[in-house]
Structures are given as C-alpha cells and as structure tokens.
Amino acid sequence: MDQGTGDQRRESAQLFEAVIAPVPELALVRDDESGDVTVLSLVDTSCKPLVLSGTAAVIWDEFDGVRSLELIVRELAADYGLDEQVIGEQVLGFVTQLLDAQLLQILDSPTSA
C-alpha cells in the first residue's frame, strides 16, 4: 500500500472524529430568501468572500462546534436518505477545503486531547 494513501486514511479518520466549527474571525451573511451563506475570513485579507449555496449552505449550518464530523455526516445521510460513505467522502472534501481556507477550525480530536 502507498504510504501516502495510508496517511490520508488515518488523517481522514481523525478528522471524522473531530469537532468542527467556524473560526471566530469570520464575517458571515445569510440571505434568508435564497438560503445562501457568504463567509469571509477577517484574518486572511487576500481571501475573497465565499458564497455557499444549496447543499454547501446546509452542511455549513451543521458545524456547531459540538458534534463530531462523523455524527454530522450520519445525521445528514439519515435526513436525506443518502449513503453515509458517499456523503462522508463529499463532506470530508468540503471540510478540508474550508479548513485550508481557514474558515473552519478543529476544536477537538483524539490527537489533540
């Protein structure tokens, strides 16, 4: 097995166990009519506003800083009648992008405890 693949699986598993929340240094505007959420980092001045719509906005709203990513995925899969593994991979990719953009933070994980 490729070492990189093994590391990625381990990191993914750790991320699924983590509690995820928006960073506090964030401007957020919600369009009540469309449901879109626009987020902007107040730390990274080179960051452009990110507009989350549809599924992305629904997922964003789940990041409450209390539930693990795994629990969020499980609840989304149940609510929408989707395969947990498939939605988990998609949510993981989305979360990774938002972590890289410094719009989300990991509050708790087994490795940080």
Contacts in CASP RR format, 6 or more apart in sequence:
PFRMAT RR
TARGET T0000
AUTHOR 0000-0000-0000
METHOD contacts of the structure
MODEL  1
MDQGTGDQRRESAQLFEAVIAPVPELALVRDDESGDVTVLSLVDTSCKPL
VLSGTAAVIWDEFDGVRSLELIVRELAADYGLDEQVIGEQVLGFVTQLLD
AQLLQILDSPTSA
12 92 0 8 1.000
14 109 0 8 1.000
14 110 0 8 1.000
14 111 0 8 1.000
15 69 0 8 1.000
15 92 0 8 1.000
15 95 0 8 1.000
15 96 0 8 1.000
15 106 0 8 1.000
15 109 0 8 1.000
16 68 0 8 1.000
16 69 0 8 1.000
16 70 0 8 1.000
16 73 0 8 1.000
16 88 0 8 1.000
16 92 0 8 1.000
17 68 0 8 1.000
17 69 0 8 1.000
17 70 0 8 1.000
17 109 0 8 1.000
17 110 0 8 1.000
18 68 0 8 1.000
18 69 0 8 1.000
18 106 0 8 1.000
18 107 0 8 1.000
18 108 0 8 1.000
18 109 0 8 1.000
19 65 0 8 1.000
19 66 0 8 1.000
19 67 0 8 1.000
19 68 0 8 1.000
19 69 0 8 1.000
19 106 0 8 1.000
19 107 0 8 1.000
19 108 0 8 1.000
19 109 0 8 1.000
20 63 0 8 1.000
20 65 0 8 1.000
20 69 0 8 1.000
20 72 0 8 1.000
20 95 0 8 1.000
20 104 0 8 1.000
20 105 0 8 1.000
20 106 0 8 1.000
20 107 0 8 1.000
21 63 0 8 1.000
21 64 0 8 1.000
21 65 0 8 1.000
21 104 0 8 1.000
21 105 0 8 1.000
21 107 0 8 1.000
22 28 0 8 1.000
22 39 0 8 1.000
22 60 0 8 1.000
22 63 0 8 1.000
22 103 0 8 1.000
22 104 0 8 1.000
22 105 0 8 1.000
23 41 0 8 1.000
23 43 0 8 1.000
23 102 0 8 1.000
23 103 0 8 1.000
23 104 0 8 1.000
23 105 0 8 1.000
25 41 0 8 1.000
25 42 0 8 1.000
25 43 0 8 1.000
26 39 0 8 1.000
26 40 0 8 1.000
26 41 0 8 1.000
26 42 0 8 1.000
26 103 0 8 1.000
27 39 0 8 1.000
27 40 0 8 1.000
27 42 0 8 1.000
28 37 0 8 1.000
28 38 0 8 1.000
28 39 0 8 1.000
28 40 0 8 1.000
29 37 0 8 1.000
29 38 0 8 1.000
30 36 0 8 1.000
30 37 0 8 1.000
30 38 0 8 1.000
31 37 0 8 1.000
31 38 0 8 1.000
34 53 0 8 1.000
35 53 0 8 1.000
35 54 0 8 1.000
35 57 0 8 1.000
36 51 0 8 1.000
36 52 0 8 1.000
36 53 0 8 1.000
36 54 0 8 1.000
36 57 0 8 1.000
37 51 0 8 1.000
37 52 0 8 1.000
37 53 0 8 1.000
37 56 0 8 1.000
37 57 0 8 1.000
37 60 0 8 1.000
37 61 0 8 1.000
38 49 0 8 1.000
38 50 0 8 1.000
38 51 0 8 1.000
38 52 0 8 1.000
39 49 0 8 1.000
39 50 0 8 1.000
39 52 0 8 1.000
39 60 0 8 1.000
39 103 0 8 1.000
40 47 0 8 1.000
40 48 0 8 1.000
40 49 0 8 1.000
40 50 0 8 1.000
41 47 0 8 1.000
41 101 0 8 1.000
41 102 0 8 1.000
41 103 0 8 1.000
43 102 0 8 1.000
44 101 0 8 1.000
44 102 0 8 1.000
47 101 0 8 1.000
47 102 0 8 1.000
50 101 0 8 1.000
50 103 0 8 1.000
52 60 0 8 1.000
56 94 0 8 1.000
58 76 0 8 1.000
59 72 0 8 1.000
59 76 0 8 1.000
59 91 0 8 1.000
59 94 0 8 1.000
62 72 0 8 1.000
62 75 0 8 1.000
62 76 0 8 1.000
63 72 0 8 1.000
63 104 0 8 1.000
65 107 0 8 1.000
67 75 0 8 1.000
69 91 0 8 1.000
69 92 0 8 1.000
69 95 0 8 1.000
72 91 0 8 1.000
73 84 0 8 1.000
73 87 0 8 1.000
73 88 0 8 1.000
73 91 0 8 1.000
74 84 0 8 1.000
76 82 0 8 1.000
76 87 0 8 1.000
76 91 0 8 1.000
77 83 0 8 1.000
77 84 0 8 1.000
77 87 0 8 1.000
77 88 0 8 1.000
80 87 0 8 1.000
95 104 0 8 1.000
98 104 0 8 1.000
99 105 0 8 1.000
99 106 0 8 1.000
106 112 0 8 1.000
END
